[in-house]
Amino acid sequence: MPDEVLIVGAGPTGLTAAVELARRGVLPRVIERRDALSPLSRAVGLLPASMEILEAGGAAAAIRAEAVALRRAVFHRGARPVATLPLRPGDGRRLLALPQDRTEAHLLAAFERRGGRVEFGRALEALEQDADGVRVVIGGRQGRVARVLGADGAHSTVRAALGLPFDGLTLDGDWSIADVDSPDWPLPEDFAIYLLPGGDACIVVPLAAGRYRVIATGPEALPMLPVPMTVARLRRAGAFRIMVRQVPEYGRGAVQLAGDAAHVHSPVGGRGMNLGIADAADWAARLDEGRLEGYSAARHAAGRATIRLSEFGRRTLLTDGPRRRAALAVLALADLVPALGRRIAGRILAS
Ligand SMILES: Cc1cc2nc3c(=O)[nH]c(=O)nc-3n(C[C@H](O)[C@H](O)[C@H](O)COP(=O)(O)OP(=O)(O)OC[C@H]3O[C@@H](n4cnc5c(N)ncnc54)[C@H](O)[C@@H]3O)c2cc1C
């Protein structure tokens, strides 16, 4: 294990990497540009594979106590329900919903319990590798570290310093979210998907009791919802562009990338944060075991498979044509044939 390991970024990826190293007895240095953790809810879904990682790190119990275990995915054509998929296939696996800021808070607490500390308000400004390791500039001061993990998000400074391209595309048009308090929403434990004419969609996901995320493929989420929703409080609304991109290599020499610094894709399938958590766990295990050389190929393949799955879902559900109709027919059949429903749910719950 090298002397000093630097993790750049305290999002879910950087914090998972920090916890995974700390539980192996190595306390990394973690720097975060912000003055505190992000207060934004962003990613919601936690897959069973992520929970296994967080279990080992000591954050899972608190997450489970606070999260909503989603019961079903309910597909609608416009306002009309057309298919229901159980999301608790009976083998103990669950798809948990929790706002990302809460997942991050539990990860930070787990890191601090192991003696770790995040240096908030400190940004990596530059990085250069030479024969002796990595020269870094943090907050205007030069330093040296043995290893760096760039977990610094989609606009990664580490990726830029390595000169790695971020190949892919940016989708046309804005998507949007609204986080609302709604005391009487009728599907409090369900993932509700409303497929709209023209290949649009609107989705409602529970965030906590009486609190929901509405996400839509247009610039304003709430007006796109084809059913009435009582909005007691609008906590946050915003629009964003979707990028589908991946680096060709997950690092060079003593510097690796993980999470959104290495890959971004649409929220269809809810994989983004989960993929970053898996990158982080794999990086920490390989670093501990001295086999980092296989990290880039393994995680690039995992990222490519996830992006393909997410893009398949996006292109199938967000087109108004035969593919969407065929998918809905299969889902409607799964309503009638429980074994098929369990099989599809199993695929959704797999990492
Ligand atoms: C509106 C929205 C909705 C989303 N919904 C979903 C969803 O439903 N499901 C899903 O799976 N994903 C979703 N995502 C994506 C998800 O939020 C990301 O995949 C996840 O945050 C990636 O985590 P990360 O730790 O890799 O990167 P980030 O969360 O971006 O964290 C990177 C951290 O690095 C810090 N940083 C950056 N540069 C530096 C520097 N030079 N020095 C020090 N620190 C630095 C940043 O401040 C930041 O805290 C959504 C994203 C957005 C914006």
The ligand as an ORCA input file, in Angstrom:
! r2SCAN-3c Opt
* xyz 0 1
  C     -30.397     16.453    -11.477
  C     -29.713     15.122    -11.405
  C     -30.460     13.963    -11.224
  C     -29.817     12.725    -11.163
  N     -30.567     11.598    -10.969
  C     -29.961     10.396    -10.872
  C     -30.695      9.199    -10.612
  O     -31.917      9.226    -10.477
  N     -30.015      8.022    -10.491
  C     -28.626      7.948    -10.595
  O     -28.040      6.869    -10.431
  N     -27.904      9.065    -10.866
  C     -28.535     10.268    -10.996
  N     -27.806     11.383    -11.202
  C     -26.363     11.227    -11.357
  C     -25.683     11.100    -10.009
  O     -25.992     12.232     -9.236
  C     -24.192     10.951    -10.258
  O     -23.984      9.777    -11.017
  C     -23.391     10.884     -8.966
  O     -23.486     12.093     -8.240
  C     -21.920     10.628     -9.285
  O     -21.172     10.685     -8.110
  P     -19.643     11.102     -8.127
  O     -19.210     11.031     -6.704
  O     -18.929     10.294     -9.149
  O     -19.628     12.597     -8.669
  P     -20.249     13.903     -7.980
  O     -21.462     13.557     -7.202
  O     -20.373     14.907     -9.062
  O     -19.138     14.334     -6.930
  C     -17.917     14.905     -7.346
  C     -17.414     15.789     -6.228
  O     -16.118     16.266     -6.571
  C     -16.012     17.627     -6.188
  N     -14.963     18.239     -7.023
  C     -15.025     18.562     -8.330
  N     -13.859     19.058     -8.759
  C     -13.019     19.081     -7.680
  C     -11.677     19.472     -7.487
  N     -10.922     19.947     -8.508
  N     -11.128     19.371     -6.251
  C     -11.873     18.855     -5.216
  N     -13.161     18.464     -5.348
  C     -13.736     18.557     -6.570
  C     -17.397     18.199     -6.449
  O     -17.626     19.368     -5.700
  C     -18.277     17.036     -6.020
  O     -18.665     17.111     -4.668
  C     -28.419     12.632    -11.286
  C     -27.670     13.814    -11.460
  C     -28.300     15.040    -11.528
  C     -27.482     16.294    -11.730
*
